[in-house]
Amino acid sequence: AALKDVRIHASTEEIVAALTGDYRVELVFVLQQELHLYEVYQQQIAECDVQIEQCLSQFADAVDVTMAPLPPSKRRGKKQPGNAPTFDLRLHLYRISGVDFTQIDGFGGLTVLTLLAELGLDPSRFPSAKHFVSWLGLCPGSRITGGKQKSSKTRQAANRGATALQMAAQTLVRSHSALGAFYRRMQAKLGAPKAITATAHKLARIFYHLWTSGVRLSIRAWKLTSSSIRNEWSITSRKRRLRSDLTSLLNPPPRSVFLRSQLNPLLFSVNA
């Protein structure tokens, strides 16, 4: 009971009373085994973090962190994710790449680590952003036969970099940013699967631009004000009402239903 979470409103005495009971011996044994297994996994994860930090420390510095310090994190005041490493991953990634990719909305330290592990630190292998997005498999396909385009569906590609970008795109569904607004527009227009691919495509282009130019992302240009968010919601609600009105005009109810809806208020006023 003393190990309760700070968000629990119940007192320690109430928790002790709730935990008091007749426990079966075999179930207590199973619980001990699961606790031991959890501790083993935590130890293995900690050893992996140490190995990753040692590997990252071997890379040469692309930027002097004392002269160009790391920008503040976007997650200030927020709880770190449960799978966050025990060391400062952002600092290592910024030091070896020279760019803080976590300033991109939807990008965390593990996402950037996955991308750099798949891509490396040399962007010269991709002549342009189009080549980069095509390699990831996030661009529209081009199935043409007999001079006619049969399909523009995105080709299937087992690419871990593309998977990381798609997972980052999914986190933007409630983001109050320009990328979040883009995802919601695409979701309303094309559906969630295509919206994820389209947003991942845009994230890949932003990543490539920072990767090749080394400039810092202007966060102010990507943030939406509260008035912009309210306008987006207002436009969405207006579109919904307009769609409902057009549906009622194009598909009018039967005449009997219409007459009944017109006569009901008159009958109610007469009876009153």
C-alpha positions as protocol buffer text, in pm:
chain_id: "A"
residue {
  index: 1
  type: ALA
  ca { x: 0 y: 0 z: 0 }
}
residue {
  index: 2
  type: ALA
  ca { x: 292 y: 236 z: 60 }
}
residue {
  index: 3
  type: LEU
  ca { x: 394 y: 196 z: -306 }
}
residue {
  index: 4
  type: LYS
  ca { x: 69 y: 337 z: -441 }
}
residue {
  index: 5
  type: ASP
  ca { x: 69 y: 582 z: -730 }
}
residue {
  index: 6
  type: VAL
  ca { x: 40 y: 952 z: -650 }
}
residue {
  index: 7
  type: ARG
  ca { x: -278 y: 972 z: -860 }
}
residue {
  index: 8
  type: ILE
  ca { x: -464 y: 729 z: -632 }
}
residue {
  index: 9
  type: HIS
  ca { x: -704 y: 918 z: -405 }
}
residue {
  index: 10
  type: ALA
  ca { x: -766 y: 630 z: -165 }
}
residue {
  index: 11
  type: SER
  ca { x: -579 y: 638 z: 165 }
}
residue {
  index: 12
  type: THR
  ca { x: -321 y: 381 z: 271 }
}
residue {
  index: 13
  type: GLU
  ca { x: -564 y: 229 z: 520 }
}
residue {
  index: 14
  type: GLU
  ca { x: -829 y: 183 z: 251 }
}
residue {
  index: 15
  type: ILE
  ca { x: -579 y: 11 z: 23 }
}
residue {
  index: 16
  type: VAL
  ca { x: -466 y: -219 z: 305 }
}
residue {
  index: 17
  type: ALA
  ca { x: -828 y: -313 z: 376 }
}
residue {
  index: 18
  type: ALA
  ca { x: -887 y: -381 z: 5 }
}
residue {
  index: 19
  type: LEU
  ca { x: -580 y: -605 z: -18 }
}
residue {
  index: 20
  type: THR
  ca { x: -669 y: -805 z: 291 }
}
residue {
  index: 21
  type: GLY
  ca { x: -810 y: -1143 z: 197 }
}
residue {
  index: 22
  type: ASP
  ca { x: -763 y: -1518 z: 174 }
}
residue {
  index: 23
  type: TYR
  ca { x: -497 y: -1570 z: -92 }
}
residue {
  index: 24
  type: ARG
  ca { x: -441 y: -1914 z: -244 }
}
residue {
  index: 25
  type: VAL
  ca { x: -85 y: -2042 z: -222 }
}
residue {
  index: 26
  type: GLU
  ca { x: -57 y: -2131 z: -591 }
}
residue {
  index: 27
  type: LEU
  ca { x: -174 y: -1786 z: -699 }
}
residue {
  index: 28
  type: VAL
  ca { x: 77 y: -1616 z: -470 }
}
residue {
  index: 29
  type: PHE
  ca { x: 349 y: -1835 z: -624 }
}
residue {
  index: 30
  type: VAL
  ca { x: 243 y: -1733 z: -976 }
}
residue {
  index: 31
  type: LEU
  ca { x: 250 y: -1367 z: -871 }
}
residue {
  index: 32
  type: GLN
  ca { x: 603 y: -1408 z: -735 }
}
residue {
  index: 33
  type: GLN
  ca { x: 715 y: -1566 z: -1061 }
}
residue {
  index: 34
  type: GLU
  ca { x: 567 y: -1281 z: -1265 }
}
residue {
  index: 35
  type: LEU
  ca { x: 732 y: -1022 z: -1041 }
}
residue {
  index: 36
  type: HIS
  ca { x: 1069 y: -1194 z: -1079 }
}
residue {
  index: 37
  type: LEU
  ca { x: 1022 y: -1209 z: -1457 }
}
residue {
  index: 38
  type: TYR
  ca { x: 939 y: -835 z: -1463 }
}
residue {
  index: 39
  type: GLU
  ca { x: 1257 y: -755 z: -1268 }
}
residue {
  index: 40
  type: VAL
  ca { x: 1463 y: -968 z: -1510 }
}
residue {
  index: 41
  type: TYR
  ca { x: 1319 y: -782 z: -1808 }
}
residue {
  index: 42
  type: GLN
  ca { x: 1392 y: -448 z: -1646 }
}
residue {
  index: 43
  type: GLN
  ca { x: 1751 y: -553 z: -1588 }
}
residue {
  index: 44
  type: GLN
  ca { x: 1787 y: -665 z: -1950 }
}
residue {
  index: 45
  type: ILE
  ca { x: 1644 y: -333 z: -2073 }
}
residue {
  index: 46
  type: ALA
  ca { x: 1889 y: -141 z: -1850 }
}
residue {
  index: 47
  type: GLU
  ca { x: 2181 y: -340 z: -1994 }
}
residue {
  index: 48
  type: CYS
  ca { x: 2057 y: -261 z: -2347 }
}
residue {
  index: 49
  type: ASP
  ca { x: 2049 y: 109 z: -2259 }
}
residue {
  index: 50
  type: VAL
  ca { x: 2409 y: 92 z: -2138 }
}
residue {
  index: 51
  type: GLN
  ca { x: 2518 y: -82 z: -2460 }
}
residue {
  index: 52
  type: ILE
  ca { x: 2335 y: 172 z: -2678 }
}
residue {
  index: 53
  type: GLU
  ca { x: 2494 y: 462 z: -2491 }
}
residue {
  index: 54
  type: GLN
  ca { x: 2840 y: 312 z: -2533 }
}
residue {
  index: 55
  type: CYS
  ca { x: 2778 y: 266 z: -2906 }
}
residue {
  index: 56
  type: LEU
  ca { x: 2658 y: 624 z: -2950 }
}
residue {
  index: 57
  type: SER
  ca { x: 2957 y: 759 z: -2755 }
}
residue {
  index: 58
  type: GLN
  ca { x: 3193 y: 617 z: -3022 }
}
residue {
  index: 59
  type: PHE
  ca { x: 3056 y: 847 z: -3297 }
}
residue {
  index: 60
  type: ALA
  ca { x: 3240 y: 1168 z: -3373 }
}
residue {
  index: 61
  type: ASP
  ca { x: 3088 y: 1501 z: -3282 }
}
residue {
  index: 62
  type: ALA
  ca { x: 2907 y: 1680 z: -3564 }
}
residue {
  index: 63
  type: VAL
  ca { x: 2843 y: 1986 z: -3348 }
}
residue {
  index: 64
  type: ASP
  ca { x: 2996 y: 2134 z: -3036 }
}
residue {
  index: 65
  type: VAL
  ca { x: 2723 y: 2121 z: -2775 }
}
residue {
  index: 66
  type: THR
  ca { x: 2899 y: 2386 z: -2568 }
}
residue {
  index: 67
  type: MET
  ca { x: 2894 y: 2639 z: -2854 }
}
residue {
  index: 68
  type: ALA
  ca { x: 2555 y: 2535 z: -2995 }
}
residue {
  index: 69
  type: PRO
  ca { x: 2358 y: 2388 z: -2703 }
}
residue {
  index: 70
  type: LEU
  ca { x: 2067 y: 2153 z: -2745 }
}
residue {
  index: 71
  type: PRO
  ca { x: 1732 y: 2335 z: -2780 }
}
residue {
  index: 72
  type: PRO
  ca { x: 1476 y: 2280 z: -2503 }
}
residue {
  index: 73
  type: SER
  ca { x: 1267 y: 1968 z: -2528 }
}
residue {
  index: 74
  type: LYS
  ca { x: 906 y: 1983 z: -2644 }
}
residue {
  index: 75
  type: ARG
  ca { x: 808 y: 1748 z: -2361 }
}
residue {
  index: 76
  type: ARG
  ca { x: 883 y: 1994 z: -2083 }
}
residue {
  index: 77
  type: GLY
  ca { x: 650 y: 1932 z: -1792 }
}
residue {
  index: 78
  type: LYS
  ca { x: 526 y: 1606 z: -1945 }
}
residue {
  index: 79
  type: LYS
  ca { x: 587 y: 1255 z: -1823 }
}
residue {
  index: 80
  type: GLN
  ca { x: 842 y: 1064 z: -2026 }
}
residue {
  index: 81
  type: PRO
  ca { x: 718 y: 751 z: -2205 }
}
residue {
  index: 82
  type: GLY
  ca { x: 761 y: 421 z: -2027 }
}
residue {
  index: 83
  type: ASN
  ca { x: 1012 y: 291 z: -2283 }
}
residue {
  index: 84
  type: ALA
  ca { x: 1236 y: 602 z: -2261 }
}
residue {
  index: 85
  type: PRO
  ca { x: 1607 y: 519 z: -2214 }
}
residue {
  index: 86
  type: THR
  ca { x: 1779 y: 593 z: -1887 }
}
residue {
  index: 87
  type: PHE
  ca { x: 2038 y: 825 z: -2048 }
}
residue {
  index: 88
  type: ASP
  ca { x: 2002 y: 1151 z: -2241 }
}
residue {
  index: 89
  type: LEU
  ca { x: 1930 y: 1011 z: -2587 }
}
residue {
  index: 90
  type: ARG
  ca { x: 1843 y: 1351 z: -2739 }
}
residue {
  index: 91
  type: LEU
  ca { x: 2185 y: 1490 z: -2652 }
}
residue {
  index: 92
  type: HIS
  ca { x: 2369 y: 1201 z: -2818 }
}
residue {
  index: 93
  type: LEU
  ca { x: 2156 y: 1218 z: -3133 }
}
residue {
  index: 94
  type: TYR
  ca { x: 2203 y: 1594 z: -3157 }
}
residue {
  index: 95
  type: ARG
  ca { x: 2577 y: 1562 z: -3102 }
}
residue {
  index: 96
  type: ILE
  ca { x: 2637 y: 1302 z: -3376 }
}
residue {
  index: 97
  type: SER
  ca { x: 2391 y: 1443 z: -3634 }
}
residue {
  index: 98
  type: GLY
  ca { x: 2411 y: 1816 z: -3568 }
}
residue {
  index: 99
  type: VAL
  ca { x: 2031 y: 1852 z: -3586 }
}
residue {
  index: 100
  type: ASP
  ca { x: 1765 y: 1817 z: -3319 }
}
residue {
  index: 101
  type: PHE
  ca { x: 1512 y: 1606 z: -3509 }
}
residue {
  index: 102
  type: THR
  ca { x: 1288 y: 1580 z: -3202 }
}
residue {
  index: 103
  type: GLN
  ca { x: 1166 y: 1934 z: -3273 }
}
residue {
  index: 104
  type: ILE
  ca { x: 949 y: 1782 z: -3547 }
}
residue {
  index: 105
  type: ASP
  ca { x: 600 y: 1712 z: -3419 }
}
residue {
  index: 106
  type: GLY
  ca { x: 550 y: 1341 z: -3359 }
}
residue {
  index: 107
  type: PHE
  ca { x: 924 y: 1266 z: -3333 }
}
residue {
  index: 108
  type: GLY
  ca { x: 1068 y: 1129 z: -3012 }
}
residue {
  index: 109
  type: GLY
  ca { x: 1417 y: 1016 z: -2929 }
}
residue {
  index: 110
  type: LEU
  ca { x: 1347 y: 652 z: -3012 }
}
residue {
  index: 111
  type: THR
  ca { x: 1192 y: 746 z: -3347 }
}
residue {
  index: 112
  type: VAL
  ca { x: 1500 y: 946 z: -3446 }
}
residue {
  index: 113
  type: LEU
  ca { x: 1727 y: 666 z: -3323 }
}
residue {
  index: 114
  type: THR
  ca { x: 1542 y: 416 z: -3542 }
}
residue {
  index: 115
  type: LEU
  ca { x: 1569 y: 642 z: -3848 }
}
residue {
  index: 116
  type: LEU
  ca { x: 1940 y: 714 z: -3803 }
}
residue {
  index: 117
  type: ALA
  ca { x: 2010 y: 345 z: -3739 }
}
residue {
  index: 118
  type: GLU
  ca { x: 1840 y: 258 z: -4069 }
}
residue {
  index: 119
  type: LEU
  ca { x: 1968 y: 552 z: -4274 }
}
residue {
  index: 120
  type: GLY
  ca { x: 2307 y: 635 z: -4128 }
}
residue {
  index: 121
  type: LEU
  ca { x: 2451 y: 985 z: -4105 }
}
residue {
  index: 122
  type: ASP
  ca { x: 2532 y: 1044 z: -4475 }
}
residue {
  index: 123
  type: PRO
  ca { x: 2238 y: 1185 z: -4674 }
}
residue {
  index: 124
  type: SER
  ca { x: 2433 y: 1201 z: -5002 }
}
residue {
  index: 125
  type: ARG
  ca { x: 2301 y: 858 z: -5104 }
}
residue {
  index: 126
  type: PHE
  ca { x: 1965 y: 1021 z: -5175 }
}
residue {
  index: 127
  type: PRO
  ca { x: 1996 y: 1292 z: -5442 }
}
residue {
  index: 128
  type: SER
  ca { x: 1660 y: 1449 z: -5357 }
}
residue {
  index: 129
  type: ALA
  ca { x: 1364 y: 1421 z: -5124 }
}
residue {
  index: 130
  type: LYS
  ca { x: 1176 y: 1233 z: -5396 }
}
residue {
  index: 131
  type: HIS
  ca { x: 1442 y: 962 z: -5405 }
}
residue {
  index: 132
  type: PHE
  ca { x: 1435 y: 943 z: -5026 }
}
residue {
  index: 133
  type: VAL
  ca { x: 1056 y: 909 z: -5003 }
}
residue {
  index: 134
  type: SER
  ca { x: 1053 y: 655 z: -5287 }
}
residue {
  index: 135
  type: TRP
  ca { x: 1313 y: 444 z: -5108 }
}
residue {
  index: 136
  type: LEU
  ca { x: 1096 y: 449 z: -4796 }
}
residue {
  index: 137
  type: GLY
  ca { x: 794 y: 337 z: -4998 }
}
residue {
  index: 138
  type: LEU
  ca { x: 579 y: 633 z: -4892 }
}
residue {
  index: 139
  type: CYS
  ca { x: 512 y: 783 z: -5235 }
}
residue {
  index: 140
  type: PRO
  ca { x: 223 y: 699 z: -5471 }
}
residue {
  index: 141
  type: GLY
  ca { x: 281 y: 406 z: -5701 }
}
residue {
  index: 142
  type: SER
  ca { x: 288 y: 423 z: -6079 }
}
residue {
  index: 143
  type: ARG
  ca { x: 140 y: 111 z: -6235 }
}
residue {
  index: 144
  type: ILE
  ca { x: 106 y: 199 z: -6602 }
}
residue {
  index: 145
  type: THR
  ca { x: 27 y: -48 z: -6877 }
}
residue {
  index: 146
  type: GLY
  ca { x: -64 y: 30 z: -7232 }
}
residue {
  index: 147
  type: GLY
  ca { x: -26 y: 401 z: -7165 }
}
residue {
  index: 148
  type: LYS
  ca { x: -296 y: 393 z: -6895 }
}
residue {
  index: 149
  type: GLN
  ca { x: -242 y: 427 z: -6523 }
}
residue {
  index: 150
  type: LYS
  ca { x: -395 y: 126 z: -6355 }
}
residue {
  index: 151
  type: SER
  ca { x: -320 y: 210 z: -5994 }
}
residue {
  index: 152
  type: SER
  ca { x: -142 y: 471 z: -5781 }
}
residue {
  index: 153
  type: LYS
  ca { x: -149 y: 265 z: -5461 }
}
residue {
  index: 154
  type: THR
  ca { x: 160 y: 292 z: -5244 }
}
residue {
  index: 155
  type: ARG
  ca { x: 382 y: -9 z: -5294 }
}
residue {
  index: 156
  type: GLN
  ca { x: 443 y: -249 z: -5009 }
}
residue {
  index: 157
  type: ALA
  ca { x: 789 y: -212 z: -4855 }
}
residue {
  index: 158
  type: ALA
  ca { x: 934 y: -381 z: -4546 }
}
residue {
  index: 159
  type: ASN
  ca { x: 1117 y: -72 z: -4429 }
}
residue {
  index: 160
  type: ARG
  ca { x: 1166 y: -4 z: -4058 }
}
residue {
  index: 161
  type: GLY
  ca { x: 1226 y: 364 z: -4129 }
}
residue {
  index: 162
  type: ALA
  ca { x: 887 y: 392 z: -4298 }
}
residue {
  index: 163
  type: THR
  ca { x: 725 y: 208 z: -4007 }
}
residue {
  index: 164
  type: ALA
  ca { x: 878 y: 456 z: -3761 }
}
residue {
  index: 165
  type: LEU
  ca { x: 746 y: 749 z: -3966 }
}
residue {
  index: 166
  type: GLN
  ca { x: 398 y: 595 z: -3983 }
}
residue {
  index: 167
  type: MET
  ca { x: 392 y: 546 z: -3607 }
}
residue {
  index: 168
  type: ALA
  ca { x: 500 y: 908 z: -3563 }
}
residue {
  index: 169
  type: ALA
  ca { x: 220 y: 1016 z: -3796 }
}
residue {
  index: 170
  type: GLN
  ca { x: -38 y: 832 z: -3586 }
}
residue {
  index: 171
  type: THR
  ca { x: 57 y: 1036 z: -3278 }
}
residue {
  index: 172
  type: LEU
  ca { x: -50 y: 1358 z: -3453 }
}
residue {
  index: 173
  type: VAL
  ca { x: -422 y: 1280 z: -3444 }
}
residue {
  index: 174
  type: ARG
  ca { x: -476 y: 1520 z: -3151 }
}
residue {
  index: 175
  type: SER
  ca { x: -175 y: 1745 z: -3204 }
}
residue {
  index: 176
  type: HIS
  ca { x: -245 y: 2120 z: -3203 }
}
residue {
  index: 177
  type: SER
  ca { x: 2 y: 2182 z: -3482 }
}
residue {
  index: 178
  type: ALA
  ca { x: 3 y: 2230 z: -3857 }
}
residue {
  index: 179
  type: LEU
  ca { x: 96 y: 1864 z: -3905 }
}
residue {
  index: 180
  type: GLY
  ca { x: -187 y: 1759 z: -3676 }
}
residue {
  index: 181
  type: ALA
  ca { x: -433 y: 1970 z: -3875 }
}
residue {
  index: 182
  type: PHE
  ca { x: -299 y: 1817 z: -4199 }
}
residue {
  index: 183
  type: TYR
  ca { x: -352 y: 1465 z: -4062 }
}
residue {
  index: 184
  type: ARG
  ca { x: -709 y: 1542 z: -3959 }
}
residue {
  index: 185
  type: ARG
  ca { x: -789 y: 1692 z: -4300 }
}
residue {
  index: 186
  type: MET
  ca { x: -653 y: 1387 z: -4478 }
}
residue {
  index: 187
  type: GLN
  ca { x: -837 y: 1156 z: -4239 }
}
residue {
  index: 188
  type: ALA
  ca { x: -1169 y: 1327 z: -4311 }
}
residue {
  index: 189
  type: LYS
  ca { x: -1101 y: 1321 z: -4685 }
}
residue {
  index: 190
  type: LEU
  ca { x: -930 y: 986 z: -4743 }
}
residue {
  index: 191
  type: GLY
  ca { x: -966 y: 781 z: -4426 }
}
residue {
  index: 192
  type: ALA
  ca { x: -719 y: 692 z: -4152 }
}
residue {
  index: 193
  type: PRO
  ca { x: -486 y: 450 z: -4343 }
}
residue {
  index: 194
  type: LYS
  ca { x: -423 y: 691 z: -4630 }
}
residue {
  index: 195
  type: ALA
  ca { x: -396 y: 984 z: -4389 }
}
residue {
  index: 196
  type: ILE
  ca { x: -119 y: 803 z: -4202 }
}
residue {
  index: 197
  type: THR
  ca { x: 72 y: 741 z: -4525 }
}
residue {
  index: 198
  type: ALA
  ca { x: 26 y: 1100 z: -4644 }
}
residue {
  index: 199
  type: THR
  ca { x: 142 y: 1243 z: -4309 }
}
residue {
  index: 200
  type: ALA
  ca { x: 437 y: 1003 z: -4296 }
}
residue {
  index: 201
  type: HIS
  ca { x: 529 y: 1125 z: -4647 }
}
residue {
  index: 202
  type: LYS
  ca { x: 530 y: 1485 z: -4523 }
}
residue {
  index: 203
  type: LEU
  ca { x: 732 y: 1392 z: -4213 }
}
residue {
  index: 204
  type: ALA
  ca { x: 987 y: 1218 z: -4435 }
}
residue {
  index: 205
  type: ARG
  ca { x: 1029 y: 1532 z: -4647 }
}
residue {
  index: 206
  type: ILE
  ca { x: 1074 y: 1748 z: -4336 }
}
residue {
  index: 207
  type: PHE
  ca { x: 1327 y: 1501 z: -4197 }
}
residue {
  index: 208
  type: TYR
  ca { x: 1520 y: 1498 z: -4526 }
}
residue {
  index: 209
  type: HIS
  ca { x: 1528 y: 1880 z: -4536 }
}
residue {
  index: 210
  type: LEU
  ca { x: 1674 y: 1902 z: -4185 }
}
residue {
  index: 211
  type: TRP
  ca { x: 1905 y: 1609 z: -4254 }
}
residue {
  index: 212
  type: THR
  ca { x: 2060 y: 1769 z: -4562 }
}
residue {
  index: 213
  type: SER
  ca { x: 2055 y: 2137 z: -4463 }
}
residue {
  index: 214
  type: GLY
  ca { x: 2129 y: 2108 z: -4092 }
}
residue {
  index: 215
  type: VAL
  ca { x: 1911 y: 2408 z: -4009 }
}
residue {
  index: 216
  type: ARG
  ca { x: 1692 y: 2433 z: -3703 }
}
residue {
  index: 217
  type: LEU
  ca { x: 1320 y: 2391 z: -3743 }
}
residue {
  index: 218
  type: SER
  ca { x: 1117 y: 2704 z: -3678 }
}
residue {
  index: 219
  type: ILE
  ca { x: 865 y: 2572 z: -3427 }
}
residue {
  index: 220
  type: ARG
  ca { x: 668 y: 2897 z: -3430 }
}
residue {
  index: 221
  type: ALA
  ca { x: 580 y: 2845 z: -3794 }
}
residue {
  index: 222
  type: TRP
  ca { x: 442 y: 2498 z: -3724 }
}
residue {
  index: 223
  type: LYS
  ca { x: 229 y: 2577 z: -3421 }
}
residue {
  index: 224
  type: LEU
  ca { x: -136 y: 2666 z: -3451 }
}
residue {
  index: 225
  type: THR
  ca { x: -296 y: 2926 z: -3230 }
}
residue {
  index: 226
  type: SER
  ca { x: -610 y: 2851 z: -3033 }
}
residue {
  index: 227
  type: SER
  ca { x: -811 y: 3070 z: -3272 }
}
residue {
  index: 228
  type: SER
  ca { x: -689 y: 2861 z: -3569 }
}
residue {
  index: 229
  type: ILE
  ca { x: -796 y: 2543 z: -3391 }
}
residue {
  index: 230
  type: ARG
  ca { x: -1138 y: 2690 z: -3316 }
}
residue {
  index: 231
  type: ASN
  ca { x: -1173 y: 2797 z: -3680 }
}
residue {
  index: 232
  type: GLU
  ca { x: -1084 y: 2442 z: -3790 }
}
residue {
  index: 233
  type: TRP
  ca { x: -1351 y: 2296 z: -3563 }
}
residue {
  index: 234
  type: SER
  ca { x: -1602 y: 2558 z: -3677 }
}
residue {
  index: 235
  type: ILE
  ca { x: -1538 y: 2482 z: -4044 }
}
residue {
  index: 236
  type: THR
  ca { x: -1572 y: 2109 z: -3974 }
}
residue {
  index: 237
  type: SER
  ca { x: -1906 y: 2157 z: -3798 }
}
residue {
  index: 238
  type: ARG
  ca { x: -2031 y: 2383 z: -4080 }
}
residue {
  index: 239
  type: LYS
  ca { x: -1936 y: 2123 z: -4338 }
}
residue {
  index: 240
  type: ARG
  ca { x: -2122 y: 1859 z: -4139 }
}
residue {
  index: 241
  type: ARG
  ca { x: -2438 y: 2073 z: -4120 }
}
residue {
  index: 242
  type: LEU
  ca { x: -2415 y: 2162 z: -4489 }
}
residue {
  index: 243
  type: ARG
  ca { x: -2377 y: 1794 z: -4581 }
}
residue {
  index: 244
  type: SER
  ca { x: -2685 y: 1712 z: -4374 }
}
residue {
  index: 245
  type: ASP
  ca { x: -2887 y: 1990 z: -4540 }
}
residue {
  index: 246
  type: LEU
  ca { x: -2782 y: 1879 z: -4888 }
}
residue {
  index: 247
  type: THR
  ca { x: -2873 y: 1520 z: -4807 }
}
residue {
  index: 248
  type: SER
  ca { x: -3220 y: 1624 z: -4695 }
}
residue {
  index: 249
  type: LEU
  ca { x: -3268 y: 1832 z: -5010 }
}
residue {
  index: 250
  type: LEU
  ca { x: -3147 y: 1563 z: -5249 }
}
residue {
  index: 251
  type: ASN
  ca { x: -3338 y: 1287 z: -5068 }
}
residue {
  index: 252
  type: PRO
  ca { x: -3664 y: 1447 z: -4947 }
}
residue {
  index: 253
  type: PRO
  ca { x: -3889 y: 1241 z: -4717 }
}
residue {
  index: 254
  type: PRO
  ca { x: -4214 y: 1090 z: -4852 }
}
residue {
  index: 255
  type: ARG
  ca { x: -4509 y: 1328 z: -4882 }
}
residue {
  index: 256
  type: SER
  ca { x: -4702 y: 1154 z: -4604 }
}
residue {
  index: 257
  type: VAL
  ca { x: -4414 y: 1201 z: -4362 }
}
residue {
  index: 258
  type: PHE
  ca { x: -4377 y: 1564 z: -4469 }
}
residue {
  index: 259
  type: LEU
  ca { x: -4751 y: 1634 z: -4417 }
}
residue {
  index: 260
  type: ARG
  ca { x: -4745 y: 1462 z: -4079 }
}
residue {
  index: 261
  type: SER
  ca { x: -4449 y: 1677 z: -3969 }
}
residue {
  index: 262
  type: GLN
  ca { x: -4637 y: 1988 z: -4077 }
}
residue {
  index: 263
  type: LEU
  ca { x: -4970 y: 1889 z: -3914 }
}
residue {
  index: 264
  type: ASN
  ca { x: -4835 y: 1777 z: -3579 }
}
residue {
  index: 265
  type: PRO
  ca { x: -4759 y: 2133 z: -3456 }
}
residue {
  index: 266
  type: LEU
  ca { x: -5109 y: 2247 z: -3569 }
}
residue {
  index: 267
  type: LEU
  ca { x: -5283 y: 1961 z: -3389 }
}
residue {
  index: 268
  type: PHE
  ca { x: -5081 y: 2027 z: -3077 }
}
residue {
  index: 269
  type: SER
  ca { x: -5181 y: 2396 z: -3079 }
}
residue {
  index: 270
  type: VAL
  ca { x: -5553 y: 2306 z: -3126 }
}
residue {
  index: 271
  type: ASN
  ca { x: -5552 y: 2054 z: -2842 }
}
residue {
  index: 272
  type: ALA
  ca { x: -5381 y: 2308 z: -2618 }
}
